[in-house]
């Protein structure tokens, strides 16, 4: 965490220019853990230079992975000499707690070296995010778990993982990734049913296949893995971050800006463009770019029978929960009303009190639902002092501040830095006024 932990934002400017989305944070956390599955070099490009990724790289370095930086976002990893004593160090304990992605180290380590060790991880305060799914899957493959209540740590070991049929008790992206990596080197056949099938998980599967894994069903909710004895090195390029792309679409609409999002890999975005179109936002897909023209007005489309539009999150290919905060803030200046139903996490809507303080018309129905009554730009939001509770709410508040009248101060912005690379510098380059305090 840096000392510069606040943004001062002067709102009300319209922006103009091009934005290139960073590599995908949620993909990076899976892909970086997968380098532990081989002793050969793995070359990865388009890695986002953000706090959570840097922390995970520090953990890998501590475990003995050799990391060579070839250029911006371009690294080579080689895990040919692992130091498992690092698990016991105070440093590992502290650092692994600060990032939830550290849980995905245990699947690859368990299958490659037969043991792993993990403190209870940290991450966002967006409701209960159980780790049972991970442990259930790894146990079924033959991992033996011990939880030390006094230390708050987990250890797991196994002589040899054996393939089996696993029905995931929830559609967890990181849980599926963890079990998939463990199964790649397990003995025999593993079937993972009710598997997550996000593009990032498909990316992980394709990378493992290039490394020599035998995986079928990629992109579906049933993955079949025939274990192999060892995996080899490979090259991999991250997808652009779909959450950042969605954030930029919301930003363009709220600030009446003309923005082109370059190289957005549109075919991997699923329903994201159509959800923003339901808010009345015009998007032009031009090749692999998304162009959002400046719009003085956008109107929420009700359902066909005239009832109020409901937007809810669900596992892929449904709408990602990570963009609910962005869609909610964007709706505050639309014409019309929308019910936002955040099904997957119960504390993600608690940032709306800050938007209400800024002048937005929002009714928080319960921890999962909020009704937004769009202002249709009849009154601009006003700048206030606020704090960012989690990564996505932080960016939603930043978008609100950029559209608001006057000055806002957003504290706790290390939450934004965890997921967005140099967001202030990139937005300032197209006309925003954001200053790190």
C-alpha positions as CSV (number, residue, x, y, z in Angstrom):
1,X,0.0,0.0,0.0
2,X,1.4,3.4,-0.9
3,X,1.2,6.6,1.1
4,X,-0.6,8.1,-1.8
5,X,-3.9,6.6,-0.8
6,X,-6.4,9.1,-2.1
7,X,-7.6,10.5,-5.4
8,X,-8.6,14.1,-5.8
9,X,-11.0,14.3,-8.8
10,X,-12.3,17.4,-10.5
11,X,-15.5,16.2,-12.3
12,X,-17.6,17.4,-15.1
13,X,-15.1,17.1,-18.0
14,X,-15.9,15.1,-21.1
15,X,-13.0,12.9,-22.2
16,X,-11.9,12.1,-25.7
17,X,-9.4,9.5,-27.0
18,X,-8.4,5.9,-27.0
19,X,-8.0,3.5,-24.1
20,X,-6.2,0.2,-24.3
21,X,-7.5,-2.3,-21.8
22,X,-4.9,-4.0,-19.5
23,X,-4.4,-7.7,-19.3
24,X,-7.1,-9.5,-17.3
25,X,-6.6,-9.5,-13.6
26,X,-8.7,-12.6,-12.9
27,X,-7.0,-14.6,-15.7
28,X,-3.5,-13.5,-14.5
29,X,-4.0,-14.9,-11.0
30,X,-4.9,-18.4,-12.4
31,X,-2.2,-18.4,-15.2
32,X,0.6,-17.3,-12.8
33,X,-0.2,-20.2,-10.4
34,X,-0.1,-22.7,-13.4
35,X,3.6,-22.0,-13.9
36,X,4.2,-24.2,-10.8
37,X,3.0,-27.3,-12.8
38,X,6.2,-27.6,-14.9
39,X,10.0,-27.2,-14.4
40,X,10.3,-25.7,-17.9
41,X,10.2,-22.0,-18.7
42,X,6.7,-20.5,-19.2
43,X,6.6,-17.2,-21.1
44,X,3.6,-14.9,-20.4
45,X,2.7,-11.6,-22.0
46,X,0.1,-8.9,-21.4
47,X,0.3,-9.4,-17.6
48,X,-1.3,-6.4,-15.8
49,X,1.1,-4.5,-13.6
50,X,-1.3,-4.2,-10.6
51,X,-1.0,-4.7,-6.9
52,X,-2.7,-8.2,-6.6
53,X,-0.6,-9.6,-9.5
54,X,2.7,-8.1,-8.0
55,X,1.9,-9.7,-4.7
56,X,1.3,-13.1,-6.3
57,X,4.6,-12.8,-8.1
58,X,6.3,-12.1,-4.8
59,X,4.8,-15.3,-3.4
60,X,6.1,-17.3,-6.4
61,X,9.5,-15.7,-6.0
62,X,9.6,-16.7,-2.4
63,X,8.7,-20.3,-3.4
64,X,11.8,-20.4,-5.6
65,X,10.3,-19.6,-9.0
66,X,12.8,-17.8,-11.2
67,X,11.1,-14.7,-12.7
68,X,12.7,-12.8,-15.6
69,X,11.1,-9.5,-16.8
70,X,11.5,-9.2,-20.6
71,X,9.5,-6.0,-20.9
72,X,6.3,-4.3,-19.7
73,X,3.8,-7.1,-18.8
74,X,6.2,-9.6,-20.4
75,X,7.7,-12.2,-18.1
76,X,9.3,-15.7,-18.1
77,X,8.8,-18.0,-15.2
78,X,10.7,-21.2,-14.3
79,X,9.7,-23.4,-11.3
80,X,12.6,-25.9,-11.5
81,X,13.8,-25.5,-7.9
82,X,11.0,-25.0,-5.4
83,X,11.6,-24.0,-1.8
84,X,8.7,-25.4,0.2
85,X,10.2,-24.2,3.5
86,X,9.1,-20.7,2.4
87,X,5.5,-21.8,3.3
88,X,6.5,-21.8,7.0
89,X,7.9,-18.3,6.9
90,X,6.3,-15.3,8.5
91,X,6.6,-13.5,5.2
92,X,4.6,-16.1,3.3
93,X,1.9,-16.0,6.0
94,X,1.6,-12.2,5.8
95,X,1.7,-11.9,2.1
96,X,-0.6,-14.8,1.2
97,X,-3.3,-13.4,3.5
98,X,-3.3,-10.2,1.5
99,X,-4.5,-11.7,-1.7
100,X,-7.3,-14.2,-2.3
101,X,-5.6,-15.5,-5.5
102,X,-3.0,-17.2,-3.3
103,X,-5.5,-20.1,-2.7
104,X,-4.8,-21.2,-6.3
105,X,-1.2,-22.1,-5.4
106,X,-2.3,-25.2,-3.6
107,X,-3.8,-27.2,-6.5
108,X,-0.7,-27.1,-8.7
109,X,1.7,-27.6,-5.7
110,X,-0.3,-30.5,-4.4
111,X,-0.2,-32.3,-7.7
112,X,3.4,-31.5,-8.5
113,X,5.2,-31.9,-5.1
114,X,2.5,-33.6,-3.0
115,X,2.0,-30.8,-0.4
116,X,1.0,-27.2,0.1
117,X,0.3,-24.9,3.0
118,X,-2.0,-21.8,3.1
119,X,-3.1,-19.1,5.6
120,X,-6.7,-18.0,5.4
121,X,-6.6,-15.6,2.5
122,X,-7.9,-12.0,2.5
123,X,-9.1,-9.9,-0.5
124,X,-12.3,-8.0,-1.0
125,X,-15.0,-7.5,1.6
126,X,-17.9,-8.3,-0.7
127,X,-19.6,-10.9,1.4
128,X,-18.7,-14.5,2.3
129,X,-16.4,-16.1,-0.2
130,X,-16.1,-19.7,1.0
131,X,-13.1,-21.8,0.2
132,X,-15.0,-25.0,0.8
133,X,-15.4,-25.6,-2.9
134,X,-11.6,-25.7,-3.4
135,X,-11.0,-28.0,-0.5
136,X,-13.9,-30.3,-1.3
137,X,-12.5,-30.8,-4.9
138,X,-8.9,-31.3,-3.7
139,X,-10.0,-33.7,-1.0
140,X,-11.9,-35.8,-3.5
141,X,-8.7,-36.1,-5.6
142,X,-7.0,-37.5,-2.5
143,X,-5.6,-34.5,-0.7
144,X,-5.6,-34.7,3.1
145,X,-6.5,-31.5,4.9
146,X,-5.5,-30.2,8.3
147,X,-6.9,-26.9,9.6
148,X,-5.0,-25.3,12.4
149,X,-7.5,-23.1,14.2
150,X,-4.9,-21.4,16.4
151,X,-2.7,-20.4,13.5
152,X,-5.6,-19.9,11.1
153,X,-3.7,-22.0,8.5
154,X,-4.5,-25.0,6.2
155,X,-2.1,-27.7,5.2
156,X,-2.7,-30.3,2.6
157,X,-0.7,-33.3,1.4
158,X,-1.0,-36.4,-0.8
159,X,1.3,-39.2,-2.0
160,X,-0.5,-39.3,-5.4
161,X,-3.7,-37.6,-6.5
162,X,-6.2,-39.9,-8.2
163,X,-8.8,-38.9,-10.7
164,X,-12.5,-39.1,-9.8
165,X,-15.9,-37.6,-10.5
166,X,-16.3,-34.2,-8.8
167,X,-19.6,-32.3,-8.7
168,X,-18.7,-28.7,-7.7
169,X,-21.0,-27.5,-5.0
170,X,-20.9,-24.0,-6.5
171,X,-19.8,-22.6,-9.8
172,X,-16.5,-21.1,-8.5
173,X,-14.0,-19.8,-11.0
174,X,-11.0,-20.0,-8.7
175,X,-12.3,-23.3,-7.3
176,X,-12.6,-24.8,-10.8
177,X,-9.1,-23.5,-11.7
178,X,-7.6,-25.0,-8.6
179,X,-9.1,-28.4,-9.1
180,X,-8.3,-28.4,-12.8
181,X,-4.6,-27.7,-12.2
182,X,-4.5,-30.4,-9.6
183,X,-6.2,-32.9,-11.9
184,X,-3.8,-32.2,-14.8
185,X,-1.1,-34.3,-13.1
186,X,-3.4,-36.7,-11.2
187,X,-3.5,-40.4,-12.0
188,X,-6.4,-41.4,-14.3
189,X,-9.6,-39.6,-15.3
190,X,-11.2,-36.7,-13.5
191,X,-14.5,-35.2,-14.4
192,X,-15.4,-31.8,-13.0
193,X,-19.2,-31.1,-13.4
194,X,-20.8,-27.7,-12.6
195,X,-17.4,-26.3,-13.6
196,X,-17.1,-22.5,-14.2
197,X,-16.6,-21.8,-17.9
198,X,-15.5,-18.1,-17.9
199,X,-13.2,-17.0,-20.8
200,X,-10.3,-16.8,-18.3
201,X,-10.8,-20.4,-17.3
202,X,-10.9,-21.4,-21.0
203,X,-7.6,-19.5,-21.4
204,X,-6.1,-21.5,-18.5
205,X,-7.4,-24.8,-20.1
206,X,-5.9,-23.9,-23.5
207,X,-2.6,-23.0,-21.8
208,X,-2.5,-26.4,-19.9
209,X,-3.4,-28.2,-23.2
210,X,-0.4,-26.5,-24.9
211,X,1.7,-27.7,-21.9
212,X,0.7,-31.3,-22.6
213,X,-2.4,-31.7,-20.4
214,X,-5.3,-33.8,-21.8
215,X,-8.5,-31.7,-21.2
216,X,-11.8,-31.9,-23.1
217,X,-15.1,-29.9,-22.7
218,X,-13.3,-26.5,-22.6
219,X,-16.0,-23.8,-22.5
220,X,-18.6,-26.1,-21.1
221,X,-19.6,-26.9,-17.5
222,X,-18.3,-30.5,-17.7
223,X,-14.5,-30.8,-17.9
224,X,-12.8,-34.1,-18.5
225,X,-9.1,-34.4,-17.6
226,X,-6.9,-37.4,-18.2
227,X,-3.9,-37.0,-16.0
228,X,-0.4,-37.0,-17.5
229,X,3.0,-37.6,-15.8
230,X,4.5,-34.1,-16.5
231,X,3.8,-30.9,-18.3
232,X,6.2,-28.8,-20.4
233,X,6.8,-25.0,-20.9
234,X,4.7,-22.8,-23.2
235,X,3.9,-19.3,-24.3
236,X,0.7,-17.5,-23.3
237,X,-0.9,-14.1,-23.9
238,X,-3.6,-12.8,-21.5
239,X,-6.9,-11.6,-22.8
240,X,-7.8,-8.0,-22.2
241,X,-9.7,-7.4,-18.9
242,X,-13.4,-7.5,-19.6
243,X,-14.2,-5.7,-16.3
244,X,-12.0,-2.8,-17.4
245,X,-13.7,-2.7,-20.8
246,X,-17.1,-2.5,-19.1
247,X,-15.8,0.2,-16.7
248,X,-14.7,2.3,-19.7
249,X,-18.1,1.9,-21.4
250,X,-19.8,3.2,-18.2
251,X,-17.3,6.0,-17.9
252,X,-17.9,7.1,-21.5
253,X,-21.7,7.2,-21.0
254,X,-21.6,9.0,-17.6
255,X,-19.2,11.7,-18.7
256,X,-20.7,12.2,-22.2
257,X,-17.3,11.3,-23.7
258,X,-16.2,10.0,-27.1
259,X,-14.0,7.0,-26.3
260,X,-12.5,4.2,-28.4
261,X,-11.5,1.0,-26.6
262,X,-8.8,-0.6,-28.6
263,X,-8.3,-4.4,-29.1
264,X,-11.2,-5.4,-26.9
265,X,-11.4,-9.0,-28.0
266,X,-15.1,-8.4,-28.5
267,X,-16.0,-12.1,-29.1
268,X,-14.9,-12.9,-25.6
269,X,-17.1,-10.3,-23.9
270,X,-20.3,-12.4,-23.8
271,X,-23.4,-10.5,-22.8
272,X,-21.5,-7.4,-21.6
273,X,-22.1,-5.2,-24.6
274,X,-25.8,-6.1,-24.7
275,X,-26.4,-5.2,-21.0
276,X,-24.9,-1.7,-21.6
277,X,-27.1,-1.4,-24.7
278,X,-30.2,-2.2,-22.5
279,X,-29.3,1.0,-20.6
280,X,-29.6,2.9,-23.9
281,X,-25.8,3.3,-24.5
282,X,-24.7,3.3,-28.1
283,X,-21.8,1.0,-28.8
284,X,-20.2,0.7,-32.2
285,X,-18.2,-2.5,-32.7
286,X,-15.5,-1.7,-35.3
287,X,-13.2,-4.6,-36.0
288,X,-11.9,-5.5,-32.5
289,X,-12.5,-1.9,-31.2
290,X,-15.5,-0.6,-29.3
291,X,-16.3,3.0,-30.1
292,X,-18.7,4.8,-27.7
293,X,-19.8,8.2,-29.2
294,X,-20.5,11.1,-26.9
295,X,-24.2,10.8,-25.8
296,X,-26.1,13.6,-24.1
297,X,-28.9,11.2,-23.3
298,X,-29.5,7.4,-22.9
299,X,-32.7,5.7,-22.0
300,X,-33.2,2.4,-20.1
301,X,-35.2,-0.1,-22.2
302,X,-38.0,-1.7,-20.1
303,X,-38.9,-5.4,-20.7
304,X,-41.2,-6.1,-23.7
305,X,-44.3,-6.0,-21.5
306,X,-43.4,-2.6,-20.1
307,X,-42.2,-3.8,-16.7
308,X,-39.1,-2.3,-15.1
309,X,-35.8,-3.7,-16.4
310,X,-33.9,-6.0,-14.0
311,X,-30.2,-6.6,-14.3
312,X,-28.7,-9.5,-12.3
313,X,-25.4,-11.3,-12.1
314,X,-24.9,-15.0,-12.7
315,X,-22.1,-17.4,-13.5
316,X,-20.8,-17.2,-17.1
317,X,-22.2,-16.9,-19.7
318,X,-24.4,-14.7,-17.5
319,X,-23.5,-11.2,-16.6
320,X,-20.4,-10.9,-14.4
321,X,-20.9,-9.7,-10.8
322,X,-17.8,-7.6,-11.2
323,X,-19.6,-5.2,-13.4
324,X,-22.8,-4.7,-11.3
325,X,-21.3,-1.7,-9.5
326,X,-20.4,-0.1,-12.9
327,X,-23.8,-0.7,-14.4
328,X,-25.5,0.7,-11.3
329,X,-23.5,3.9,-11.3
330,X,-24.1,4.3,-15.1
331,X,-27.9,4.0,-14.6
332,X,-28.0,7.0,-12.2
333,X,-27.8,9.4,-15.2
334,X,-30.0,7.4,-17.6
335,X,-33.6,8.1,-18.3
336,X,-35.8,5.4,-16.7
337,X,-35.5,3.0,-13.8
338,X,-33.7,-0.3,-13.3
339,X,-33.7,-2.9,-10.5
340,X,-30.1,-4.1,-9.8
341,X,-30.2,-7.6,-8.3
342,X,-26.7,-8.6,-7.0
343,X,-27.3,-12.4,-6.4
344,X,-23.8,-13.7,-5.9
345,X,-22.3,-11.5,-3.1
346,X,-24.2,-9.9,-0.3
347,X,-22.2,-6.8,0.5
348,X,-21.4,-5.4,-2.9
349,X,-24.2,-2.9,-2.9
350,X,-23.3,-1.2,0.3
351,X,-21.4,1.6,-1.5
352,X,-24.6,3.1,-2.8
353,X,-24.9,5.4,0.2
354,X,-22.0,7.4,-1.3
355,X,-23.9,7.8,-4.6
356,X,-27.0,8.9,-2.7
357,X,-24.9,11.5,-0.9
358,X,-23.8,12.7,-4.3
359,X,-27.4,13.2,-5.3
360,X,-28.3,9.9,-7.1
361,X,-31.8,8.5,-6.6
362,X,-31.3,4.9,-5.4
363,X,-33.4,2.8,-3.0
364,X,-31.4,0.0,-1.4
365,X,-34.1,-2.6,-1.0
366,X,-32.0,-5.2,0.9
367,X,-28.3,-6.3,0.8
368,X,-28.9,-7.8,-2.7
369,X,-31.2,-5.4,-4.5
370,X,-31.2,-1.7,-5.3
371,X,-33.6,0.3,-7.5
372,X,-32.0,3.1,-9.5
373,X,-34.3,6.0,-10.7
374,X,-32.3,7.6,-13.4
375,X,-31.9,11.4,-13.3
376,X,-31.7,11.8,-17.1
377,X,-29.0,14.4,-16.5
378,X,-31.6,16.8,-15.0
379,X,-29.3,17.2,-12.1
380,X,-25.6,16.5,-12.0
381,X,-24.1,14.4,-9.2
382,X,-22.1,16.6,-6.8
383,X,-18.5,16.0,-5.6
384,X,-18.1,14.6,-2.1
385,X,-15.4,13.0,0.1
386,X,-15.7,9.2,0.2
387,X,-13.9,5.9,0.6
388,X,-13.5,2.9,-1.7
389,X,-14.8,-0.4,0.0
390,X,-13.6,-2.8,-2.8
391,X,-12.0,-2.8,-6.2
392,X,-15.1,-2.6,-8.4
393,X,-17.0,-0.2,-6.1
394,X,-13.9,2.0,-6.1
395,X,-13.9,2.4,-9.9
396,X,-17.7,2.9,-9.8
397,X,-17.1,5.8,-7.4
398,X,-14.3,7.1,-9.6
399,X,-16.7,7.2,-12.6
400,X,-19.3,9.0,-10.4
401,X,-16.7,11.5,-9.3
402,X,-15.6,12.1,-12.9
403,X,-19.2,12.9,-13.9
404,X,-19.9,15.0,-10.8
405,X,-20.0,18.7,-10.4
406,X,-17.0,20.0,-8.4
407,X,-14.3,18.2,-6.5
408,X,-14.4,14.7,-5.0
409,X,-11.8,13.0,-2.8
410,X,-11.7,9.1,-2.8
411,X,-9.8,7.5,0.0
412,X,-8.6,3.9,0.3
413,X,-7.6,3.8,-3.4
414,X,-5.1,1.0,-2.9
415,X,-8.3,-1.0,-3.4
416,X,-8.5,0.4,-7.0
417,X,-4.8,-0.1,-7.5
418,X,-5.3,-3.8,-6.7
419,X,-7.2,-4.3,-9.9
420,X,-6.5,-1.3,-12.3
421,X,-3.1,-0.4,-13.7
422,X,-2.2,3.3,-13.6
423,X,-5.9,4.2,-14.0
424,X,-5.3,7.9,-13.1
425,X,-2.5,8.3,-15.6
426,X,-4.4,6.6,-18.4
427,X,-7.6,8.6,-17.8
428,X,-5.8,11.9,-17.4
429,X,-4.2,11.3,-20.8
430,X,-7.7,11.6,-22.4
431,X,-8.8,14.6,-20.4
432,X,-9.7,13.5,-16.9
433,X,-8.5,15.5,-13.9
434,X,-7.4,13.0,-11.2
435,X,-4.6,13.7,-8.8
436,X,-3.0,11.3,-6.3
437,X,-2.8,12.9,-2.9
